[in-house]
Amino acid sequence: MRKDAQEAVDWLVDRFSRLVPGLPVTAGIEEGGGQFLLVLSAGRR
């Protein structure tokens, strides 16, 4: 399950970086209650 969450995070970061080149995008995974929350952050330089 954690591996699936990591693959989803990697995919999201890749897609957002293609959508807006140069936009710094970071992502993380938070665990809780047997589930995973994907956290995506983006900001301008």
C-alpha positions as CSV (number, residue, x, y, z in Angstrom):
1,M,0.0,0.0,0.0
2,R,2.8,2.5,0.9
3,K,4.4,1.7,-2.5
4,D,1.1,2.5,-4.3
5,A,1.0,5.8,-2.4
6,Q,4.6,6.6,-3.4
7,E,3.8,5.9,-7.0
8,A,0.8,8.2,-6.9
9,V,2.9,11.0,-5.4
10,D,5.6,10.6,-8.0
11,W,3.0,10.6,-10.8
12,L,1.3,13.8,-9.4
13,V,4.6,15.7,-9.1
14,D,5.5,14.7,-12.6
15,R,2.2,15.8,-14.1
16,F,2.1,19.1,-12.2
17,S,5.7,19.9,-13.3
18,R,4.7,19.3,-16.9
19,L,1.5,21.4,-16.5
20,V,3.4,24.4,-15.2
21,P,7.2,24.1,-15.9
22,G,9.3,25.9,-13.3
23,L,6.7,25.7,-10.6
24,P,8.3,24.1,-7.5
25,V,6.1,21.1,-6.6
26,T,6.6,18.9,-3.5
27,A,4.6,16.0,-2.3
28,G,4.4,13.8,0.8
29,I,2.5,11.0,2.3
30,E,0.8,11.0,5.6
31,E,-0.4,7.7,7.2
32,G,-3.4,7.4,9.4
33,G,-6.2,5.0,10.1
34,G,-4.9,2.4,7.7
35,Q,-5.1,4.9,4.8
36,F,-2.7,7.3,3.1
37,L,-3.2,11.0,2.5
38,L,-1.2,12.5,-0.4
39,V,-0.1,16.0,0.3
40,L,0.8,18.2,-2.7
41,S,2.3,21.7,-2.3
42,A,3.1,24.1,-5.0
43,G,4.4,27.7,-4.9
44,R,5.9,30.4,-7.1
45,R,9.6,31.2,-6.9
